[in-house]
């Protein structure tokens, strides 16, 4: 008899956690066995019929979970590897690898990440490449992600594009219509990881404030996991009178309420495998301001686009959305230029 096993160590935050919660919410559960991250234990509702083992945040526990997967997998079983990586050891059943971390398949700089995180990502990049021929197939959520992964695995295995969203996103439109007076001009639903680009967004809000424009912005940065960034944003908001509110990490229902309390989504992330908030915004009919990047065009048609590496470009997109475009510089004649120099 065939069984479905779920292997999801290291999935404990962000869009991956939202999708994992959706998988575990299916009733009756299709999973016989699940290997889950210990850090996600309190944020998951796990059906009683699943045989669960939790994986701690250390190399030995991760290695043990890989060996446990090898022992538990039977010849007819199918393993959904939800942690971006093929099984470390050969297994008797089939494995399908769901790759959702673009940092593992794209040559993106890791210089702004802590040393431990950089080391982990480099190790996982090597792991994915070295074991690329083991899975039966790969699954991603967008065409651009499929193209990037195809270059890495070099036609070793087929890749399926199978996007899906959390159930909470499917019900957001109803919740959003209940709110008539909205508190925020913009919302950026994202973690505080460096590629989410909060520093450039913050500088854009400074530029807007210097020109007398102070739009309200809602953020969702976990003040525990990203304490330094949360403190920096709070300090800038108070000292520079920027209209920014950080609500911290939000559950699915809380995030739906935050969308309902916002007029538009701004999404300056530099790199994404999917960009789930872009779809969530579409569900509640929020205008989207986003970079001109492949991951955006995979799932959305933004109202305004910008260069995410430029705070001025972001600020200009915000001004256009608010119907307050900048005045174009007057071009002088040569004589006017020289007259100005001599004045």
JOCOR-V516538 format. One record per residue. N is the residue number from 0. RES is the residue in three letters. D_FIRST is the distance of its C-alpha to the first C-alpha in Angstrom with 2 decimals. Layout:
BEGIN
N & RES & D_FIRST
N & RES & D_FIRST
END
This chain:
BEGIN
0 & UNK & 0.00
1 & UNK & 3.80
2 & UNK & 6.57
3 & UNK & 10.24
4 & UNK & 12.86
5 & UNK & 16.57
6 & UNK & 19.16
7 & UNK & 22.61
8 & UNK & 25.26
9 & UNK & 28.80
10 & UNK & 28.18
11 & UNK & 30.73
12 & UNK & 33.34
13 & UNK & 34.41
14 & UNK & 32.40
15 & UNK & 29.28
16 & UNK & 29.33
17 & UNK & 29.90
18 & UNK & 26.89
19 & UNK & 24.71
20 & UNK & 26.00
21 & UNK & 25.08
22 & UNK & 21.44
23 & UNK & 21.33
24 & UNK & 23.21
25 & UNK & 20.54
26 & UNK & 19.84
27 & UNK & 17.31
28 & UNK & 16.11
29 & UNK & 13.22
30 & UNK & 13.19
31 & UNK & 11.57
32 & UNK & 14.09
33 & UNK & 17.50
34 & UNK & 20.34
35 & UNK & 23.52
36 & UNK & 27.23
37 & UNK & 29.33
38 & UNK & 32.10
39 & UNK & 30.06
40 & UNK & 29.16
41 & UNK & 32.01
42 & UNK & 31.36
43 & UNK & 27.73
44 & UNK & 26.38
45 & UNK & 22.96
46 & UNK & 20.79
47 & UNK & 20.54
48 & UNK & 16.78
49 & UNK & 16.30
50 & UNK & 16.60
51 & UNK & 19.59
52 & UNK & 21.77
53 & UNK & 25.04
54 & UNK & 26.72
55 & UNK & 30.51
56 & UNK & 33.00
57 & UNK & 33.73
58 & UNK & 32.71
59 & UNK & 31.48
60 & UNK & 29.03
61 & UNK & 27.75
62 & UNK & 27.42
63 & UNK & 25.61
64 & UNK & 23.05
65 & UNK & 22.42
66 & UNK & 22.05
67 & UNK & 19.75
68 & UNK & 17.47
69 & UNK & 17.53
70 & UNK & 16.72
71 & UNK & 13.88
72 & UNK & 11.98
73 & UNK & 9.29
74 & UNK & 9.45
75 & UNK & 6.78
76 & UNK & 7.95
77 & UNK & 10.91
78 & UNK & 13.96
79 & UNK & 16.75
80 & UNK & 19.83
81 & UNK & 22.26
82 & UNK & 25.04
83 & UNK & 26.40
84 & UNK & 25.48
85 & UNK & 23.01
86 & UNK & 21.41
87 & UNK & 24.30
88 & UNK & 22.44
89 & UNK & 20.21
90 & UNK & 16.48
91 & UNK & 13.71
92 & UNK & 11.71
93 & UNK & 13.58
94 & UNK & 16.21
95 & UNK & 18.16
96 & UNK & 21.51
97 & UNK & 23.42
98 & UNK & 27.08
99 & UNK & 29.47
100 & UNK & 32.22
101 & UNK & 34.86
102 & UNK & 36.74
103 & UNK & 34.21
104 & UNK & 34.79
105 & UNK & 38.45
106 & UNK & 41.55
107 & UNK & 42.73
108 & UNK & 45.23
109 & UNK & 44.11
110 & UNK & 47.69
111 & UNK & 47.68
112 & UNK & 44.61
113 & UNK & 45.02
114 & UNK & 44.87
115 & UNK & 41.64
116 & UNK & 39.89
117 & UNK & 41.32
118 & UNK & 40.08
119 & UNK & 36.52
120 & UNK & 36.44
121 & UNK & 37.89
122 & UNK & 35.34
123 & UNK & 32.44
124 & UNK & 34.09
125 & UNK & 34.15
126 & UNK & 30.55
127 & UNK & 29.40
128 & UNK & 31.60
129 & UNK & 30.79
130 & UNK & 26.99
131 & UNK & 27.21
132 & UNK & 25.57
133 & UNK & 22.32
134 & UNK & 20.38
135 & UNK & 18.80
136 & UNK & 21.12
137 & UNK & 23.32
138 & UNK & 23.94
139 & UNK & 27.41
140 & UNK & 29.33
141 & UNK & 32.49
142 & UNK & 34.04
143 & UNK & 36.38
144 & UNK & 33.61
145 & UNK & 31.78
146 & UNK & 35.06
147 & UNK & 35.61
148 & UNK & 32.16
149 & UNK & 32.50
150 & UNK & 35.71
151 & UNK & 34.07
152 & UNK & 31.05
153 & UNK & 33.22
154 & UNK & 30.83
155 & UNK & 28.25
156 & UNK & 25.36
157 & UNK & 25.22
158 & UNK & 26.10
159 & UNK & 25.19
160 & UNK & 27.62
161 & UNK & 25.76
162 & UNK & 28.17
163 & UNK & 27.36
164 & UNK & 29.45
165 & UNK & 29.30
166 & UNK & 29.52
167 & UNK & 32.88
168 & UNK & 34.35
169 & UNK & 33.53
170 & UNK & 35.75
171 & UNK & 38.56
172 & UNK & 40.79
173 & UNK & 41.41
174 & UNK & 42.31
175 & UNK & 44.56
176 & UNK & 46.71
177 & UNK & 47.77
178 & UNK & 49.80
179 & UNK & 53.19
180 & UNK & 55.02
181 & UNK & 53.10
182 & UNK & 53.88
183 & UNK & 52.82
184 & UNK & 53.88
185 & UNK & 50.89
186 & UNK & 47.58
187 & UNK & 45.68
188 & UNK & 42.23
189 & UNK & 41.17
190 & UNK & 40.71
191 & UNK & 43.58
192 & UNK & 42.17
193 & UNK & 44.89
194 & UNK & 43.44
195 & UNK & 43.71
196 & UNK & 47.44
197 & UNK & 49.01
198 & UNK & 52.12
199 & UNK & 53.09
200 & UNK & 52.41
201 & UNK & 54.64
202 & UNK & 57.37
203 & UNK & 57.20
204 & UNK & 57.82
205 & UNK & 60.80
206 & UNK & 62.22
207 & UNK & 61.89
208 & UNK & 63.64
209 & UNK & 66.50
210 & UNK & 67.11
211 & UNK & 67.16
212 & UNK & 63.68
213 & UNK & 61.42
214 & UNK & 58.24
215 & UNK & 55.87
216 & UNK & 52.57
217 & UNK & 49.51
218 & UNK & 47.28
219 & UNK & 44.07
220 & UNK & 44.44
221 & UNK & 43.07
222 & UNK & 46.30
223 & UNK & 44.48
224 & UNK & 42.22
225 & UNK & 44.97
226 & UNK & 48.05
227 & UNK & 50.50
228 & UNK & 49.80
229 & UNK & 49.86
230 & UNK & 53.21
231 & UNK & 54.65
232 & UNK & 53.87
233 & UNK & 55.22
234 & UNK & 58.36
235 & UNK & 58.93
236 & UNK & 58.52
237 & UNK & 61.11
238 & UNK & 63.61
239 & UNK & 63.57
240 & UNK & 63.03
241 & UNK & 59.91
242 & UNK & 58.18
243 & UNK & 54.73
244 & UNK & 52.48
245 & UNK & 49.41
246 & UNK & 47.08
247 & UNK & 44.69
248 & UNK & 40.90
249 & UNK & 39.86
250 & UNK & 36.86
251 & UNK & 35.50
252 & UNK & 37.93
253 & UNK & 40.79
254 & UNK & 40.27
255 & UNK & 40.34
256 & UNK & 43.63
257 & UNK & 45.01
258 & UNK & 44.32
259 & UNK & 46.03
260 & UNK & 48.96
261 & UNK & 49.36
262 & UNK & 51.05
263 & UNK & 49.30
264 & UNK & 46.67
265 & UNK & 47.99
266 & UNK & 45.45
267 & UNK & 47.09
268 & UNK & 44.01
269 & UNK & 44.49
270 & UNK & 40.89
271 & UNK & 37.63
272 & UNK & 34.22
273 & UNK & 34.19
274 & UNK & 36.93
275 & UNK & 35.20
276 & UNK & 38.59
277 & UNK & 39.86
278 & UNK & 37.36
279 & UNK & 38.01
280 & UNK & 41.71
281 & UNK & 41.24
282 & UNK & 39.46
283 & UNK & 42.61
284 & UNK & 45.03
285 & UNK & 46.45
286 & UNK & 48.43
287 & UNK & 46.98
288 & UNK & 49.09
289 & UNK & 47.11
290 & UNK & 47.60
291 & UNK & 47.81
292 & UNK & 44.61
293 & UNK & 41.65
294 & UNK & 39.16
295 & UNK & 41.42
296 & UNK & 41.78
297 & UNK & 38.00
298 & UNK & 37.73
299 & UNK & 41.29
300 & UNK & 44.84
301 & UNK & 47.00
302 & UNK & 50.33
303 & UNK & 51.99
304 & UNK & 51.04
305 & UNK & 52.48
306 & UNK & 52.41
307 & UNK & 50.28
308 & UNK & 52.27
309 & UNK & 55.52
310 & UNK & 56.48
311 & UNK & 59.29
312 & UNK & 56.93
313 & UNK & 54.74
314 & UNK & 57.91
315 & UNK & 59.19
316 & UNK & 55.97
317 & UNK & 56.31
318 & UNK & 59.95
319 & UNK & 59.15
320 & UNK & 56.60
321 & UNK & 59.19
322 & UNK & 61.77
323 & UNK & 63.86
324 & UNK & 63.92
325 & UNK & 66.02
326 & UNK & 69.39
327 & UNK & 69.60
328 & UNK & 72.14
329 & UNK & 75.54
330 & UNK & 76.40
331 & UNK & 79.94
332 & UNK & 82.54
333 & UNK & 83.95
334 & UNK & 87.18
335 & UNK & 85.36
336 & UNK & 83.30
337 & UNK & 86.46
338 & UNK & 88.26
339 & UNK & 85.52
340 & UNK & 85.73
341 & UNK & 89.51
342 & UNK & 89.49
END
